[in-house]
Amino acid sequence: MKAKLKLQIDYDYDFFLFGITCAERPYRLCWALNNQLNASFSKETDKEVKEKNNQEAAKHEVFSFRDEGICTDYRLIGNKSESKLFTPEYRHADYLLMVQGEIPYEKKYSILKKIKDIPFVQTAFEINPKTLKAKENFLF
């Protein structure tokens, strides 16, 4: 009798994730983040997220910036799209900022403070990506 083997792949979720509550349009938030973080966010193609029970994929806006100096990628992702959520656990977050790369652990608090200093940002908070149910959505 042949034994069946099942391959399990554990992805590396080695990034910082911040939730941002803000009523402004994404281009306004990107402009403010560009000023606060000395960044240059630009629009990427939308990220399509398909639920298992739904045939139609929801498109979420994505803006990205790569800091070559410290080899760090920043992605601003719209959490809400056509009444579907990128991360259902954080429905009060309008945007998610994913920071991935060679960033010192202490710098994440500096980034969080700079986000909170934006006048039209209502709140910003850290999210532990390992606790998310739909963490595979963050694979780019």
C-alpha positions in Angstrom: 0.0 0.0 0.0 1.3 3.4 -1.0 1.5 6.0 1.7 0.1 9.4 0.9 2.3 12.3 1.8 0.9 15.8 2.2 3.1 18.8 1.6 2.6 21.7 4.1 4.2 25.0 3.3 4.7 27.4 6.1 5.2 30.9 4.8 7.3 33.5 6.5 5.2 36.3 7.8 8.2 38.4 8.8 6.8 41.9 8.5 5.3 44.6 10.6 1.6 45.5 10.1 -0.2 48.6 11.1 -3.9 49.3 10.9 -4.9 52.9 10.1 -8.4 54.4 10.5 -8.7 57.4 8.2 -11.7 58.7 6.3 -9.6 60.3 3.5 -9.1 58.9 0.0 -6.0 56.7 -0.5 -4.1 59.3 -2.5 -4.4 61.8 0.3 -3.1 59.3 2.9 -0.2 58.4 0.5 0.7 62.0 0.2 0.7 62.4 4.0 2.8 59.3 4.4 5.2 60.5 1.7 5.7 63.7 3.8 6.0 61.9 7.2 8.1 59.0 6.2 10.2 60.7 3.4 8.7 58.1 1.1 7.4 58.0 -2.5 4.4 55.7 -2.6 3.1 54.8 -6.0 0.0 52.9 -7.2 0.4 49.2 -8.0 -2.1 46.9 -9.6 -5.0 46.1 -7.3 -4.7 43.0 -5.1 -7.4 40.5 -5.9 -8.7 38.5 -2.9 -11.0 35.6 -3.5 -13.1 34.1 -0.7 -13.4 30.3 -0.8 -17.2 30.4 -1.0 -17.4 33.3 -3.4 -16.6 33.1 -7.1 -16.0 36.9 -7.5 -12.7 38.4 -6.4 -12.6 41.7 -4.5 -10.0 44.2 -5.6 -8.2 46.2 -2.9 -6.0 49.2 -3.8 -2.3 48.8 -3.2 0.4 51.6 -3.0 4.0 50.7 -2.6 7.4 52.2 -1.8 10.8 50.6 -1.7 13.5 52.2 0.5 16.7 51.1 -1.2 18.8 52.6 1.6 17.6 50.1 4.2 16.2 47.4 1.9 12.6 47.9 3.1 9.3 47.5 1.3 6.2 49.5 2.4 2.7 48.6 1.1 -0.4 50.6 1.8 -3.4 48.3 1.3 -7.1 49.4 1.3 -8.9 47.2 3.8 -12.4 47.9 2.5 -13.5 47.1 -1.0 -17.0 46.6 -2.3 -18.2 45.8 1.2 -15.5 43.0 1.4 -12.6 43.3 3.9 -8.9 42.4 3.3 -8.7 41.5 7.0 -12.1 40.8 8.5 -10.8 40.8 12.1 -10.0 44.5 11.8 -13.1 45.9 10.1 -12.5 49.3 11.8 -9.2 49.8 9.9 -9.6 51.6 6.6 -6.0 50.9 5.5 -3.2 48.5 6.4 0.5 49.4 6.2 2.8 46.5 5.7 6.5 47.1 6.4 8.8 44.3 5.2 12.6 44.1 5.1 15.7 45.0 7.0 14.1 47.5 9.4 15.2 47.7 13.1 12.6 46.5 15.5 12.7 49.8 17.4 12.0 51.8 14.3 8.4 50.4 14.1 7.4 52.6 17.0 8.8 55.6 15.2 6.8 54.7 12.1 3.6 54.3 14.2 4.1 57.7 15.9 4.6 59.4 12.5 1.4 57.8 11.2 -0.5 59.0 14.3 0.9 62.5 13.8 -1.0 62.9 10.5 -3.8 65.3 11.3 -6.6 63.4 9.5 -5.6 59.9 10.8 -8.1 59.0 13.6 -6.0 56.2 15.0 -3.2 53.8 14.1 -2.3 50.6 15.8 0.0 47.6 15.4 -1.4 44.2 14.2 0.4 40.9 14.8 0.2 39.2 11.4 0.6 35.7 12.8 -2.8 36.0 14.5 -4.7 36.8 11.3 -7.0 34.2 9.8 -6.4 35.4 6.2 -2.7 36.0 6.5 -2.1 34.5 3.1 -3.6 37.7 1.6 -0.3 39.4 2.6 1.8 37.2 0.3 2.9 39.5 -2.6 
